[in-house]
Amino acid sequence: MTVTICIGSSCHLKGSREIIQKLQELVCQNHLEEKVDLNGSFCTGNCVKGVCVTVDGELFSLKPEDTETFFEEKVLGRLG
Ligand code: FES
C-alpha cells in the first residue's frame, strides 16, 4: 500500500510534517514497514481543506489531529 503525503507549502502550513511523523510512528508500532510505503509528494492542487494524503491513489484531506483515526480506518482497516 502506498500512502503519499503532500509536502507542498500549503499542506506544510497545515501540518503535513506532523502527519508524516505520526504516520511513521504508527507504521513502526504496527510493524508495517514492509506493507506500507510512505512517500512525500509536491502540491497536487488539492490544498483547499486539509493536508492532502492519498492511499493507493484515493484522496483524503487530513488535519494532524485526525492522523490516528485515519491510520486505523484507512490503513489498518484496508490491510485487514
Ligand atoms: S500544497 Fe498540498 S495539495 Fe497543494
Residues whose N, C-alpha, C, O or C-beta is under 5 A from the ligand:
A	BS01	FES	C6 G8 S9 S10 C11 C43 T44 G45 N46 C47 C52
